[in-house]
Amino acid sequence: MNILLLYIREFYNLAPLKFVTNIILMVIIGMLEGLGILMIIPLLIVAGIIPGINTNNGLTVILNHCFQIIGLQVSLPNLLILYIGFIFGQSWLQRRQSILNLDILQSFAIFLSTRLIRLVASAEWQLILSKPNSYITNVFITELERVYAGIKFFLQMISISLITLIQIVIAFLVAPSLTCLVLTGGVILFIFLQTFAKQTRSVGQEISSLNRDLLFNLTEHLNGMKEIKSYGVEAAQISNFVKIRKEMKKNSNRFNQIQVKTNMIYKIGSAIFISLCLFSAIEIFTLNPQDFIVIAVISARLWPRLSSLQIGLQNISTMLPAFQVLRELENQCLASQEVLEADTPTIIKLEQGIEFRGVSFYYENSRTNYALKKIDFFLTAGTTTAIVGSSGAGKSTLVDLLIGLLQPKEGEIYIDDQPLSINKRKWRNTIGYVPQDAFLFNSSIRENLQWFCPDSSEEMIWEALKLASVDTFVSGLPDGLDTVVGDRGVRLSGGERQRIVLARALLTRPSVLILDEATSSLDSENEKRIQHAIENLQGRLTIVIIAHRISTIRNADNIIVIESGQIVEKGTYNSLMKNKNGRFSTLSCLCNNN
Ligand SMILES: Nc1ncnc2c1ncn2[C@@H]1O[C@H](COP(=O)(O)OP(=O)(O)OP(=O)(O)O)[C@@H](O)[C@H]1O
């Protein structure tokens, strides 16, 4: 419950005035409903439905007094108009309150999701790496929805509680002993049914974990659709999906059964207690008819409310695990916020070069294994450097460190003698990055290109396309720049996609271009095109190429060979090839044999 109160406090802090207005409206609505019930007595008296009525009844006297003040007679039409007035006022306020309620709930929903996206976006890359995408998606889509639902149930419970409380007070004023009897019954039943709240909590926990599994399974299924179809393992994936779905159904049924059971117990309980009340009212408390009617109406309304309160509590209980999941992610992101200098469009004009000084790095989930150990090198500005090594050698880790996504555990990276750690934002504005699995949106080539550079002109776009050797291809398309590339660029070949991503990186006019295995999945024809594009750029900027294939880096000014996280060789292509027993020569032979 503490976690719920924590979010309620944030909810209150977001719009305290609206929150308080909402509560005041709830109280007024509760009072108007109570007055509506009380009106039954004078109505019955004036209509003469209850014979031999004691007209000195407290309520009737107050009403007479009120009517005298406004100069009206206590007549049936006046009473009916007043009754309609109460109901009208209550309904109108209820409408206003519902609108206000939804408004503040929606504002809170926006606040929570915006805060989460900010926290995730500014978290250290290593935290994002440690979470499956589907985990974060699940928190955004499912768990956040459950959190809003939990807050909504909480507000509904406040509203029901206030209305119930006001009616209990009215009933108490009319017939204290009988009200105590009705209440005792209600409280006993309420406490008895609390055991169900615990059960619903465990159902809620299972719902949270099943939602996560379902999304994980679905994401894996969709991402790996090509492989799944190629290996013909659709049935296994589908059966896994169906299994989770069935578990969800089982859970949902369990929750429903608890709620239906609660409802049933309340109905039976209320029948027993209302009968008991009727009997006691007549046989023990000898209540007069008008008071009896008020108590009967309040009791009849009170019991369903108690049942709604109980069900509301159960609903909140089911949602509590979602609050915990959300808080956990928020706290993790908060604890690993990236320290960046103020947002700025400034870039670094690389003049001397980039230096790795004694850089070591390990991933948090494998602290004993260094992915990179004591890396020292200097990349002169304006040159092209290739980093090669076998799979798992540490090339991508090195690129992530170079971009400033990962922080060295030991040592430091310098950009023209300035530590990268204090200039990360400026540095990222300076570089162009083409990753292994280049990403394109399901929109036009133009929109994809302008993603990082929204103000780029037509001329700049074509210049970048030309540099990336993809201008002829784009101009040959029927819709040219307006051609839609499909989800993740599926309507393009691997080579076309990669060259468009290269053009996107070049459009930002970077001083440093980092290509991480940009040709790894391409055939030799496309590889040549990319290579040609890179050769076009050599000398104009500082280029860092991570490559598997030695053929693609023949023209690099420097080559750094990494093995098991350490630099084992450095030099030019020719000097490294001369050392026949060297790692580079071996890698080169392996590539040629492949
Ligand atoms: N997110 C991670 N968590 C834990 N260990 C990781 C993570 N990413 C990489 N590693 C480990 O770090 C080492 C270096 O990995 P890296 O991806 O940098 O190699 P690579 O040379 O780029 O490999 P490849 O050419 O196959 O992409 C490997 O031992 C790898 O298992």
The ligand as a Gaussian input file, in Angstrom:
#p B3LYP/6-31G(d) Opt

LIG

0 1
 N       25.873000      -6.608000     -22.968000
 C       26.879000      -7.425000     -22.635000
 N       26.902000      -8.014000     -21.429000
 C       27.919000      -8.826000     -21.068000
 N       28.945000      -9.132000     -21.856000
 C       28.973000      -8.591000     -23.082000
 C       27.941000      -7.716000     -23.537000
 N       28.235000      -7.336000     -24.808000
 C       29.404000      -7.948000     -25.126000
 N       29.851000      -8.691000     -24.093000
 C       31.086000      -9.477000     -24.029000
 O       32.169000      -8.596000     -24.253000
 C       33.120000      -9.174000     -25.107000
 C       33.374000      -8.268000     -26.316000
 O       32.167000      -8.202000     -27.069000
 P       32.020000      -7.297000     -28.375000
 O       30.596000      -7.330000     -28.776000
 O       32.639000      -5.998000     -28.092000
 O       32.895000      -8.127000     -29.399000
 P       33.036000      -7.897000     -30.979000
 O       34.461000      -7.961000     -31.257000
 O       32.305000      -6.695000     -31.408000
 O       32.300000      -9.205000     -31.499000
 P       31.546000      -9.400000     -32.912000
 O       32.524000      -9.177000     -33.983000
 O       31.086000     -10.820000     -32.833000
 O       30.401000      -8.416000     -32.920000
 C       32.601000     -10.556000     -25.488000
 O       33.236000     -11.505000     -24.643000
 C       31.133000     -10.483000     -25.172000
 O       30.651000     -11.733000     -24.753000

